[in-house]
Amino acid sequence: MVKAALKHLYAEMPFKQPLFKVLRMLHPPERVFRHLHFKGVIEVDVPGGGSFRMHHHGYQIENQLFWLGGGGWEPVSSALWRTLARDARAIMDVGANTGVYTLVARCVNPAAGLVALEPVERVFRKLQANIALNGYAVHALHAAASQRDGTMTIYDMPLEHVVSVSLNRGFYHADQQQQLIEVPVAVRSLDSVADELGWSHVDLLKIDTETHEPEVLAGARRILERDRPSMLIEVLNDEVAARVEALIGHLGYLYFNIDERRPPVRVPHLSRSGHFNFLVCRPEVAARLGLS
């Protein structure tokens, strides 16, 4: 009861954001600032210039961005994303959540075509609010990506906010199975989305769909064959890795494992990543990024 009372007092404490802005100048370590969260609108400075605003709902991602700036969440992945997004004509953020990667892409490239897909309704509303807060032009779709257009079941959790939901029930641990909430959701193939928007080329994808990545790529066969876009893609197990590589292995891509602490490491094959993300790109893109 004492712990709950203290949490309530902290939640009701006024003026946290102005106080934390002052404290931020002292660069407190993560072990300290991860406990110093609040709710409100924050401005996120993007390395290289520009900024965007977003609603801080008191969760980890926004807190990292408040204390560390635009490179504070997935720093290596986000740096690659910024560089690639600056030169892209058309960008797809698949599994956008509240829109960090979407907002960064629009901040660094106001002219690109940009679509964000998010299947969880309450999270999608936060994505919409962040887009509106900045007055950004983004095609936001309340849908999951898969191999076809239609309807599927997504497995949600009974939480106010989630960062990980999947169309694959097997994604969840055995002790989570009883908590799962089955929710019907619209699904779209990325080829269909590009056709609907009239896009003749796609340059950049971010795919974070909690083991559904192979199905997402199966629904983007025309984009992959035609454009060979650069991709930031999550790979959570070796089965997903093998299935993804079977879909794209003939396209001449290079694979770079990202551990978010040092430069990406080129590897001959995709595999389970303990740090989630891989960069998949053409050799000429890798050379431009200084990764060859």
Backbone torsions as a table, in degrees:
resi	resn	phi	psi	omega
1	MET	NA	-37.0	179.6
2	VAL	-63.3	-43.7	179.8
3	LYS	-62.0	-42.7	178.8
4	ALA	-64.1	-39.2	179.4
5	ALA	-65.3	-40.5	178.7
6	LEU	-65.8	-40.2	177.3
7	LYS	-62.1	-39.6	178.9
8	HIS	-65.3	-43.7	178.6
9	LEU	-61.0	-41.6	178.7
10	TYR	-63.8	-42.0	-179.6
11	ALA	-62.4	-33.8	-177.1
12	GLU	-89.0	-6.0	-177.6
13	MET	-64.1	126.5	-177.7
14	PRO	-79.7	164.0	169.9
15	PHE	61.9	28.1	179.6
16	LYS	-65.1	-44.3	-175.7
17	GLN	-62.8	-47.6	177.1
18	PRO	-60.0	-39.0	179.1
19	LEU	-64.5	-43.0	-177.4
20	PHE	-70.8	-28.2	175.5
21	LYS	-62.4	-38.7	177.0
22	VAL	-68.4	-45.9	-179.8
23	LEU	-62.4	-32.6	-179.4
24	ARG	-59.5	-29.9	179.7
25	MET	-64.7	-19.1	179.5
26	LEU	-91.1	-1.9	177.3
27	HIS	53.9	59.8	178.3
28	PRO	-64.3	150.0	179.6
29	PRO	-70.3	161.6	-177.4
30	GLU	-59.5	-34.8	-179.1
31	ARG	-61.8	-18.6	176.8
32	VAL	-94.5	-54.3	-170.5
33	PHE	-72.4	-17.6	178.9
34	ARG	-64.6	-17.9	177.3
35	HIS	-93.9	-8.2	-174.5
36	LEU	-102.5	79.7	-178.1
37	HIS	-114.6	166.7	-177.2
38	PHE	-160.6	179.5	175.6
39	LYS	-122.6	138.1	-179.6
40	GLY	158.4	-174.7	178.9
41	VAL	-94.0	130.2	178.5
42	ILE	-117.5	156.6	172.7
43	GLU	-108.8	129.7	-175.5
44	VAL	-111.2	116.7	176.0
45	ASP	-78.0	132.8	-179.2
46	VAL	-98.1	124.4	177.3
47	PRO	-53.7	133.6	-177.5
48	GLY	96.1	-6.9	176.8
49	GLY	120.7	146.3	178.5
50	GLY	92.0	169.1	178.4
51	SER	-158.1	164.3	172.5
52	PHE	-141.9	165.6	177.8
53	ARG	-110.9	152.7	174.5
54	MET	-154.7	158.0	177.8
55	HIS	-79.0	125.3	174.4
56	HIS	-91.4	115.7	-179.2
57	HIS	-99.0	10.9	178.1
58	GLY	89.9	14.8	-176.3
59	TYR	-107.3	173.8	-168.6
60	GLN	-61.3	-46.8	-173.2
61	ILE	-61.5	-50.7	179.9
62	GLU	-62.8	-35.7	-179.8
63	ASN	-65.7	-41.2	176.3
64	GLN	-60.3	-42.1	-178.7
65	LEU	-67.9	-36.8	178.4
66	PHE	-63.6	-47.0	-174.0
67	TRP	-80.4	-29.8	-172.7
68	LEU	-115.9	-7.7	-179.0
69	GLY	86.0	-171.5	-172.4
70	GLY	-64.8	-16.1	174.7
71	GLY	-97.8	12.4	-173.5
72	GLY	-83.8	-11.9	177.9
73	TRP	-117.4	124.4	-177.2
74	GLU	45.8	65.8	-168.2
75	PRO	-59.3	-40.0	-179.0
76	VAL	-73.5	-45.2	177.8
77	SER	-59.7	-44.2	-177.6
78	SER	-68.1	-33.3	177.1
79	ALA	-66.2	-43.6	176.1
80	LEU	-61.8	-43.3	-179.5
81	TRP	-60.2	-44.2	179.8
82	ARG	-60.3	-46.4	-178.1
83	THR	-63.7	-45.5	-178.7
84	LEU	-68.5	-38.7	-177.8
85	ALA	-67.2	-32.2	-178.4
86	ARG	-59.1	-32.6	-175.8
87	ASP	-102.8	0.8	-173.8
88	ALA	-83.5	145.3	174.0
89	ARG	-92.3	-29.8	-178.4
90	ALA	-146.9	131.6	-170.9
91	ILE	-132.1	138.9	175.8
92	MET	-124.0	125.7	175.8
93	ASP	-107.8	105.4	-171.5
94	VAL	-105.5	113.9	-169.3
95	GLY	85.2	56.4	-168.0
96	ALA	-76.1	-20.1	-174.4
97	ASN	53.9	-131.9	-178.0
98	THR	-83.7	-1.7	166.1
99	GLY	105.2	19.9	-177.4
100	VAL	-56.8	-51.0	-178.6
101	TYR	-67.6	-35.2	175.9
102	THR	-62.1	-47.3	-178.1
103	LEU	-65.3	-39.6	176.9
104	VAL	-62.1	-46.4	-178.3
105	ALA	-60.6	-44.5	-179.9
106	ARG	-68.7	-35.0	179.4
107	CYS	-62.7	-44.9	-175.4
108	VAL	-85.0	-14.5	-178.4
109	ASN	-145.8	85.3	-177.8
110	PRO	-66.7	-16.1	-173.0
111	ALA	-95.4	-16.6	-174.0
112	ALA	-69.9	149.5	165.4
113	GLY	-67.7	137.6	-173.8
114	LEU	-145.3	124.4	177.6
115	VAL	-126.9	140.1	179.4
116	ALA	-127.0	128.1	179.0
117	LEU	-112.5	129.0	177.2
118	GLU	-143.4	122.5	-171.8
119	PRO	-88.4	-20.5	-175.4
120	VAL	-87.5	120.1	-168.4
121	GLU	-58.6	-47.6	-176.6
122	ARG	-67.3	-29.9	175.6
123	VAL	-75.4	-38.8	177.7
124	PHE	-59.4	-38.2	178.2
125	ARG	-63.0	-35.9	176.5
126	LYS	-68.7	-38.3	174.7
127	LEU	-59.5	-48.5	178.5
128	GLN	-58.6	-42.2	-178.7
129	ALA	-64.2	-38.7	178.8
130	ASN	-68.8	-38.1	176.8
131	ILE	-63.6	-45.8	-179.3
132	ALA	-65.5	-35.6	-179.6
133	LEU	-57.8	-31.8	-178.9
134	ASN	-98.8	-5.4	-176.5
135	GLY	65.8	28.8	-176.2
136	TYR	-81.2	147.6	172.6
137	ALA	-92.2	105.3	-179.7
138	VAL	-139.8	135.9	172.0
139	HIS	-82.6	101.4	-179.6
140	ALA	-98.9	123.3	-176.9
141	LEU	-115.7	125.2	173.8
142	HIS	-82.1	83.6	-174.5
143	ALA	-164.0	158.2	169.6
144	ALA	-98.1	157.9	174.3
145	ALA	-99.1	140.0	177.6
146	SER	-154.8	-161.9	-174.9
147	GLN	-83.4	-6.3	-176.7
148	ARG	-152.9	168.0	170.0
149	ASP	-86.5	145.0	178.2
150	GLY	155.6	-143.6	179.8
151	THR	-134.7	137.8	175.8
152	MET	-136.8	176.8	176.9
153	THR	-101.0	128.6	172.0
154	ILE	-105.6	147.3	-175.9
155	TYR	-105.2	104.5	-174.7
156	ASP	-95.3	167.8	177.2
157	MET	-119.7	151.6	-177.6
158	PRO	-79.9	63.9	-178.9
159	LEU	-127.1	153.0	177.9
160	GLU	-61.4	-39.2	179.2
161	HIS	-139.5	140.1	178.7
162	VAL	-127.6	145.1	174.0
163	VAL	-110.5	-9.4	-177.4
164	SER	-137.0	105.5	170.0
165	VAL	-133.4	157.8	-173.7
166	SER	-142.9	154.3	168.9
167	LEU	-81.3	-7.0	-179.6
168	ASN	-105.6	112.6	-179.9
169	ARG	-60.3	-32.6	-179.7
170	GLY	-65.8	-9.5	176.7
171	PHE	-64.1	-28.2	-172.0
172	TYR	-90.1	147.7	177.1
173	HIS	-68.9	160.0	-178.7
174	ALA	-57.4	-37.6	-178.2
175	ASP	-75.6	-5.3	176.2
176	GLN	-98.2	-15.3	-171.0
177	GLN	-58.8	-37.5	-178.2
178	GLN	-70.1	-21.0	-177.8
179	GLN	-88.0	-13.2	-170.6
180	LEU	-64.3	140.2	176.9
181	ILE	-113.5	120.5	-179.2
182	GLU	-84.5	122.3	-176.4
183	VAL	-128.3	124.0	175.0
184	PRO	-69.3	139.5	-176.8
185	VAL	-143.1	145.1	173.8
186	ALA	-67.2	139.3	174.4
187	VAL	-122.3	146.4	-179.6
188	ARG	-132.1	144.2	167.4
189	SER	-84.0	145.6	-180.0
190	LEU	-66.4	-32.1	174.5
191	ASP	-60.1	-42.3	179.9
192	SER	-66.3	-41.1	178.8
193	VAL	-62.4	-44.9	179.0
194	ALA	-61.5	-40.9	177.7
195	ASP	-62.4	-44.0	-178.9
196	GLU	-61.2	-36.9	-179.2
197	LEU	-83.2	-7.5	-178.6
198	GLY	75.2	24.1	-180.0
199	TRP	-82.3	129.8	176.4
200	SER	-99.9	-1.2	-178.9
201	HIS	-156.8	140.5	174.1
202	VAL	-127.1	128.1	-174.3
203	ASP	-101.3	-27.8	-167.9
204	LEU	-148.5	132.6	177.7
205	LEU	-126.6	141.3	162.7
206	LYS	-118.2	124.6	-175.5
207	ILE	-125.8	113.9	-179.1
208	ASP	-136.8	88.5	-170.8
209	THR	-129.8	21.0	170.1
210	GLU	52.7	64.9	176.4
211	THR	79.3	3.5	176.9
212	HIS	-96.2	9.2	-176.5
213	GLU	-57.8	-38.7	178.7
214	PRO	-61.4	-39.1	178.6
215	GLU	-68.1	-36.6	176.7
216	VAL	-60.5	-45.4	-179.8
217	LEU	-68.6	-33.3	176.6
218	ALA	-63.0	-28.9	176.6
219	GLY	-86.7	5.1	179.3
220	ALA	-125.1	27.8	-175.2
221	ARG	-59.5	-40.8	-178.2
222	ARG	-67.7	-42.3	176.9
223	ILE	-60.2	-45.3	-177.8
224	LEU	-63.9	-47.3	-177.9
225	GLU	-67.3	-38.7	-175.2
226	ARG	-80.0	-41.9	-166.3
227	ASP	-112.9	-22.6	-172.8
228	ARG	42.9	60.8	-177.4
229	PRO	-67.6	154.2	170.0
230	SER	-70.6	148.7	-176.6
231	MET	-139.2	135.0	158.9
232	LEU	-99.0	117.7	-172.4
233	ILE	-134.6	134.9	178.1
234	GLU	-82.3	136.3	178.7
235	VAL	-132.1	105.7	-172.2
236	LEU	-96.9	-15.8	177.5
237	ASN	-153.9	168.6	-175.0
238	ASP	-69.9	-28.7	177.8
239	GLU	-64.7	-46.5	176.5
240	VAL	-59.9	-43.2	-179.7
241	ALA	-58.2	-46.5	-178.2
242	ALA	-65.3	-40.4	-179.1
243	ARG	-69.0	-39.0	176.9
244	VAL	-64.2	-46.0	-177.8
245	GLU	-65.2	-32.6	177.0
246	ALA	-64.0	-29.0	-179.1
247	LEU	-82.4	-31.5	-171.9
248	ILE	-119.3	-1.5	-172.5
249	GLY	-63.0	-21.4	-178.4
250	HIS	-90.0	1.7	-171.3
251	LEU	-95.2	3.7	176.3
252	GLY	78.2	21.3	179.9
253	TYR	-75.6	154.3	165.9
254	LEU	-105.4	150.7	-176.9
255	TYR	-117.7	133.0	179.3
256	PHE	-129.3	121.4	177.3
257	ASN	-80.7	137.0	-176.8
258	ILE	-116.9	122.7	177.5
259	ASP	-109.8	3.8	174.8
260	GLU	69.2	7.4	178.1
261	ARG	-120.5	-18.7	-177.5
262	ARG	-147.8	172.5	-178.6
263	PRO	-57.7	150.8	178.9
264	PRO	-57.5	145.8	-178.5
265	VAL	-111.1	125.0	177.9
266	ARG	-71.0	134.7	179.1
267	VAL	-129.2	153.3	-177.5
268	PRO	-74.3	-24.6	-177.1
269	HIS	-143.7	155.4	172.1
270	LEU	-72.4	150.4	177.1
271	SER	-156.6	175.2	175.1
272	ARG	-57.3	131.7	178.5
273	SER	-110.1	122.7	176.2
274	GLY	-67.4	-13.4	-180.0
275	HIS	-115.6	13.8	167.0
276	PHE	83.6	-55.1	-164.7
277	ASN	-99.6	147.4	167.1
278	PHE	-122.8	146.4	164.2
279	LEU	-95.2	128.3	175.9
280	VAL	-119.8	121.4	-176.0
281	CYS	-155.5	166.4	177.3
282	ARG	-74.5	156.4	-179.6
283	PRO	-55.7	-39.1	-178.5
284	GLU	-67.7	-31.3	175.8
285	VAL	-69.9	-43.3	176.8
286	ALA	-58.2	-40.7	178.4
287	ALA	-62.8	-41.4	179.1
288	ARG	-63.8	-32.9	178.9
289	LEU	-82.8	-4.1	-178.2
290	GLY	76.0	27.6	-175.8
291	LEU	-105.3	-6.2	-176.7
292	SER	-68.0	NA	NA
